[in-house]
Amino acid sequence: MIRIDFRAKLFLMMVISFIMTIGNIQSLNPIYYVLICMLPTFLLFLSGHIKSGIKSIILFIILNIIEINIRELNDSIILSLIHIVIIIIKRVFAPMVMGNYIILTTSVGEAICSLKKVKCPDQIAIPVAVMVRYFYATRIEYRQIKQAIYLRGISFRKFLKNPILLIEYRIIPLLMTLSNSADELTVASLTKGLAVNQNRSNIREAKLTFADYLIFFVSILFLFFYIRGRKYA
């Protein structure tokens, strides 16, 4: 299992988000688009998260199959709207997979240590630490709510018959739980001394390895080809 530093992950995340949201890569250069989308999925496999990687590949295939079929049958307003939604999802697909990879493979202590290495101010380090832990807490809370619903005998079939139950039994409890989690995570970060302008000790030392430099190189390469492609387009 290959471990990548948080700084390399964050840089790759910014490059992928910039290319996928600003440009029209999926239409101008489909091969380049596939490479960018598959890189976060490949990192998921390297980090040992095989299940998440397989889900990402399946979702990517389904999105492309739906888009191809809708493009051939694009003769109504509803299909046109669905086509627009699919295009938007395809644009944010790679950043979403990369964000999922960062959340699954990065601890709060590792993120803070990496940010301190680049002299990141506490005004940025604390919100980033809370944000990373917040998304992870969201996954846990949603999983627990889902398990509690199934224990009470509320199946997915009931949600199909009455979609309002989905909001009542899943969304509302999740929102109530997360509203308290944000305050608790902020207090926990301050309790650990993140607001104190002093050097902190860390259990895990953050240092760049060959894999991290390779990620930086690939990110710069992606950015170079994107800028060069727009220049000669």
C-alpha positions in Angstrom: 0.0 0.0 0.0 1.5 3.3 -1.1 1.1 6.4 1.2 1.0 9.8 -0.4 1.6 13.1 1.5 -1.3 15.4 2.0 0.5 18.2 0.1 0.7 16.1 -3.0 -3.0 15.1 -2.7 -4.1 18.6 -2.2 -2.1 19.9 -5.2 -3.5 17.1 -7.5 -7.0 17.9 -6.2 -6.6 21.6 -7.2 -5.2 20.7 -10.6 -8.0 18.2 -11.4 -10.7 20.5 -10.1 -9.3 23.4 -12.3 -9.1 21.3 -15.4 -12.4 19.5 -15.1 -14.6 22.5 -14.0 -13.1 25.2 -16.2 -12.4 23.3 -19.5 -14.4 21.1 -21.7 -12.1 18.1 -21.7 -14.7 15.4 -22.2 -15.6 16.8 -25.6 -12.3 18.2 -26.8 -10.0 15.3 -25.8 -11.8 12.2 -24.5 -8.6 10.2 -24.0 -7.2 13.0 -21.8 -10.5 13.1 -19.9 -10.4 9.3 -19.2 -6.8 9.5 -17.9 -7.7 12.3 -15.5 -10.8 10.5 -14.2 -8.9 7.2 -13.8 -6.0 8.6 -11.9 -7.9 9.1 -8.6 -9.5 5.7 -9.0 -6.0 4.2 -9.6 -4.9 5.9 -6.3 -7.8 4.3 -4.5 -6.7 0.9 -5.6 -3.1 1.6 -4.6 -4.2 2.7 -1.1 -6.1 -0.5 -0.6 -9.7 0.8 -1.0 -10.6 -1.7 -3.7 -14.4 -1.4 -3.1 -14.4 2.4 -3.5 -12.3 2.1 -6.7 -14.6 -0.5 -8.2 -17.6 1.7 -7.4 -16.0 4.6 -9.1 -15.3 2.6 -12.3 -18.8 1.3 -12.4 -20.3 4.8 -12.0 -17.9 6.1 -14.7 -19.1 3.4 -17.1 -22.8 4.0 -16.3 -22.5 7.8 -16.9 -20.9 7.3 -20.3 -23.4 4.7 -21.4 -26.3 6.9 -20.4 -24.8 9.9 -22.1 -24.2 8.0 -25.4 -27.7 6.6 -25.4 -29.3 10.0 -24.6 -27.2 11.7 -27.2 -28.6 9.4 -29.9 -32.2 9.9 -28.6 -32.0 13.6 -27.7 -35.4 14.6 -29.1 -37.3 15.8 -26.1 -36.9 18.5 -23.4 -36.7 15.9 -20.6 -33.9 14.0 -22.3 -32.1 17.2 -22.9 -32.3 18.1 -19.2 -31.1 14.6 -18.3 -28.2 15.1 -20.7 -27.2 18.4 -19.1 -27.2 16.8 -15.6 -25.1 13.9 -16.9 -22.6 16.3 -18.4 -22.4 18.2 -15.1 -21.9 15.0 -13.1 -19.1 13.9 -15.5 -17.3 17.3 -15.0 -17.3 16.9 -11.2 -16.7 13.1 -11.3 -12.9 13.3 -11.0 -12.8 15.9 -8.3 -15.4 13.9 -6.3 -13.4 10.7 -6.6 -10.2 12.6 -5.6 -12.0 14.1 -2.6 -13.2 10.7 -1.6 -9.6 9.4 -1.8 -8.3 12.3 0.3 -11.0 11.7 3.0 -10.3 8.0 3.1 -6.6 8.2 3.3 -5.9 11.3 5.3 -6.1 11.8 9.0 -6.5 15.1 10.7 -3.1 15.0 12.3 -1.4 14.2 9.0 -3.2 17.1 7.2 -2.2 19.6 9.9 1.4 18.4 10.0 1.6 18.7 6.2 0.1 22.2 6.2 2.5 23.3 9.0 5.4 22.1 6.8 4.5 24.7 4.2 4.1 27.4 6.8 0.3 27.5 6.4 -1.4 30.0 8.9 -3.7 28.7 11.6 -6.6 30.6 9.9 -6.4 28.1 7.1 -5.1 25.0 8.9 -7.9 24.8 11.4 -10.8 25.1 8.9 -9.1 22.5 6.7 -8.6 20.1 9.7 -12.3 20.5 10.7 -13.4 20.1 7.1 -11.5 16.8 6.5 -12.8 15.3 9.8 -16.3 16.7 9.1 -16.7 14.8 5.8 -15.5 11.6 7.5 -17.9 12.1 10.3 -20.7 12.6 7.8 -20.0 9.2 6.3 -20.1 7.5 9.7 -23.3 9.3 10.8 -25.1 8.4 7.6 -24.1 4.8 7.8 -25.3 4.6 11.4 -28.7 6.2 10.5 -29.0 3.7 7.6 -28.4 0.7 9.9 -30.8 2.0 12.5 -33.5 2.4 9.8 -33.1 -1.2 8.6 -33.2 -2.5 12.2 -36.6 -0.9 12.5 -37.8 -2.7 9.5 -37.9 0.3 7.1 -36.7 -1.1 3.8 -35.9 0.6 0.5 -39.2 -0.5 -0.9 -41.1 1.8 1.5 -39.0 4.7 0.4 -40.0 4.0 -3.2 -43.7 4.0 -2.2 -43.4 7.1 -0.1 -40.3 9.3 -0.9 -41.2 11.7 1.9 -40.0 9.0 4.4 -36.5 9.4 2.9 -36.4 13.0 4.1 -38.0 12.2 7.4 -36.0 9.2 8.4 -32.6 10.0 6.8 -32.0 13.6 5.8 -33.5 15.3 8.9 -31.7 13.1 11.4 -28.5 13.5 9.5 -28.8 17.3 9.4 -29.6 17.5 13.1 -26.5 15.3 13.9 -24.1 17.2 11.7 -25.2 20.6 13.1 -23.8 19.5 16.4 -20.8 17.6 14.9 -19.4 20.9 13.4 -19.3 22.6 16.8 -17.8 19.5 18.4 -15.1 19.1 15.8 -14.2 22.8 16.1 -13.9 22.5 19.9 -11.9 19.3 19.6 -9.4 21.1 17.2 -9.0 24.0 19.6 -8.6 21.6 22.5 -5.6 20.0 20.7 -3.9 23.3 20.7 -4.3 24.2 17.0 -5.0 27.9 17.8 -1.7 28.2 19.8 1.0 29.7 17.7 3.7 27.3 18.7 5.3 24.2 17.2 3.3 21.1 17.9 4.6 17.5 18.0 3.1 14.9 15.7 2.8 11.2 15.9 3.4 10.8 12.2 6.1 12.8 10.4 5.1 14.3 7.1 7.8 14.1 4.5 7.8 13.9 0.7 8.8 10.6 -1.0 9.3 9.5 -4.5 5.6 8.8 -4.9 4.8 12.4 -3.8 7.2 13.9 -6.3 5.7 11.7 -9.0 2.3 13.0 -8.2 3.6 16.6 -8.4 5.1 15.8 -11.8 2.0 14.2 -13.2 -0.1 17.1 -11.9 2.1 19.6 -13.6 2.1 17.5 -16.8 -1.7 17.4 -16.8 -1.8 21.2 -16.3 0.8 21.7 -19.1 -1.1 19.7 -21.6 -4.3 21.4 -20.7 -2.9 24.9 -21.2 -1.1 23.8 -24.4 -4.3 22.3 -25.7 -6.3 25.5 -25.0 -3.6 27.6 -26.7 -3.7 25.7 -29.9 -7.4 24.9 -29.9 
